Amino acid sequence: MRIRFQLAASIFVTGCLGLTALLCDRAVAVHETLYKRSETRARAMVESLESLLLADMRDGNARSMTKVAQSFAGLPGVAYVQIIDRTGRVVVMEGRRNVPGRAKGGYEEQLDGLIEVHTAVIDPSSKEMLGGIQLAMSTERLEKIVRGIALRGLAVGGPALLILALAAWYIGVLLGRRLESLSEAVERMEGDEPLQLEDGGTDSEVDRLSRRFSALNERLASEKTARVKLEAFKDDLTDMLIHDMKHPITVLGATLALLTDCDHEGFSKEKIAGLAAMGRRAISRENAMIEEMLQLSRLNDAEVPLRRTRLALRPFLEECAAANAVIVEQSQLRWRLDIADDVSGWVYGDSAVLKRLIGNLVLNAVEHSSAGCHVTLGARLCERDRSKVEILVRDEGPGVAPELREKIFEKHRTFSESAKNVGLGLAFCKMAAEKQSAQLKLLDMGGAGATFALVMPVFREPQAAPKHPEAGDAKAISPSAVAEG
Amino acid sequence: MDTRTKKSQQKALTGALAAREFSRPRLIVIEDDPDVREALRLLLDGKYEVVGFPDGDDILAAIDNYEPGLVILDVDLPGKNGFELCRQIRQSSKHRRLPVLFLTVHRDDESFVRNLQVNADAYLTKPFEAAELKETIRRLVTA
């Protein structure tokens, strides 16, 4: 059975039971109240009879007693009045007493159809018992009244019950249908099906809830995919690190073994110096790898969010150029800063991470360049989308083989045998770029060398009223902005 | 780097070196890391003539030219990996009995099983002990 019918039936049955219980309770209460009132009336009449009949009973005046009894027996609701003398003999009996069986004991006895009240009459002066008086009230009239009330209750309660049933059915169907659509929506989400709400364009609570669930589901799925990707990426990196970290250790081990045996092998001073240099290089590689691992670890740590701030583009690039110039010059290379004229405004990013990213790209360029070559840090607006800027790091080295161009970021490998690092630098760069809503690309510029481009959204003040020009805009930059390193 | 240029340079080098007279047992080392290759050359230089290659593209030609007593292979190599090179040697009727020693960083079972499947003679993981390496090579070359 569908949920809507189950729910409607449940509410209907519950309502019926509740209403019936209420009617019954009211009927019993009315019944009890009426009986109590009759009892009280009967007791009052008996007390009146006692005071009226005291003298007659002392004197044994049967005629007078009969008259009094007749007058009471004629009152509405009174079934009979009975007077008994001191011997227990019935002296007067007025009214009808055709009632089945009498209950025993008690001052007031309630029989089927009768409420009986009796009392002993005692002479107050002599304290002598003169006899007894018994009065019975008929319940016939009471029953009639109660039946009337019950009938009126049913007359009112029937339609009320019908209305309640219809309301219950409607509520049940309404709620049930919403529950069903919610349940179906959840089932569709479980089955990765598109969410199709029954009511189409409506905006009911269930629809909104379903949409929220759907959005939450999509977000969770997206987060799961990202986490799986990240885990795979980390596994890949870990595997690569284990692989690559053993190489310098192997070299160090071999170097130490050779240095230990150098007397025996008869090594020259130059050869020993060469071994020491090889050992230092191995240590340097290990250090570089540890540094790169720390960078990656920082980027992966969700508790350390990036501190993205507004960075004026030109001053920022000039700062990066100054920071990297030393490394380039020490490697006997020529350093060049080349920012296009139309590049201005600012980007949003974590200054420290962006500097490190650019530094890694420069280091990568240095490692793949021969003495005397240029290493260039540049910037230009994207040709297809002028709202983005390309921050370029270009070298004049051997370039990247076509078959490695697609794999260079995926595999996180160096693309030249002469590289001193292990490729984690580019892995860091890619991850750092993605964390800042930027893209890192290897451009195909033609000719020798490799050009990496960091593509980021660039923001500028409206040209009409540049109230707060950026520091970079205010600074004069030569058209070519070329600074030889 | 242009692949054709690299291959032609390698072939020229192979030919030139092949013309030389070797008085000591020869070893071919296929290892992509230049420092490890150099370290191996220095470690073994006293007793062996060591010829190193960054990849195994022309391994059979190199074996033909140098007639080494042993081939030392890394597993992770650009182009064909070490297992493929070993299989290539084993499938060659001329060189199938040539001893092959794997030097790799992989210590896991899969690598080990693959190593057995390609019928290598020995297997050392990096970083290795110099003495163990020398002893393993001595055993394989004199066997």
Boltz contact constraints between the chains, C-beta under 6 A:
constraints:
  - contact:
      token1: [A, 243]
      token2: [B, 105]
      max_distance: 6.0
  - contact:
      token1: [A, 246]
      token2: [B, 105]
      max_distance: 6.0
  - contact:
      token1: [A, 246]
      token2: [B, 126]
      max_distance: 6.0
  - contact:
      token1: [A, 246]
      token2: [B, 127]
      max_distance: 6.0
  - contact:
      token1: [A, 247]
      token2: [B, 33]
      max_distance: 6.0
  - contact:
      token1: [A, 247]
      token2: [B, 36]
      max_distance: 6.0
  - contact:
      token1: [A, 249]
      token2: [B, 127]
      max_distance: 6.0
  - contact:
      token1: [A, 250]
      token2: [B, 36]
      max_distance: 6.0
  - contact:
      token1: [A, 250]
      token2: [B, 126]
      max_distance: 6.0
  - contact:
      token1: [A, 250]
      token2: [B, 127]
      max_distance: 6.0
  - contact:
      token1: [A, 251]
      token2: [B, 35]
      max_distance: 6.0
  - contact:
      token1: [A, 251]
      token2: [B, 36]
      max_distance: 6.0
  - contact:
      token1: [A, 251]
      token2: [B, 39]
      max_distance: 6.0
  - contact:
      token1: [A, 253]
      token2: [B, 127]
      max_distance: 6.0
  - contact:
      token1: [A, 254]
      token2: [B, 39]
      max_distance: 6.0
  - contact:
      token1: [A, 254]
      token2: [B, 43]
      max_distance: 6.0
  - contact:
      token1: [A, 257]
      token2: [B, 130]
      max_distance: 6.0
  - contact:
      token1: [A, 258]
      token2: [B, 42]
      max_distance: 6.0
  - contact:
      token1: [A, 265]
      token2: [B, 46]
      max_distance: 6.0
  - contact:
      token1: [A, 398]
      token2: [B, 1]
      max_distance: 6.0
  - contact:
      token1: [A, 417]
      token2: [B, 54]
      max_distance: 6.0
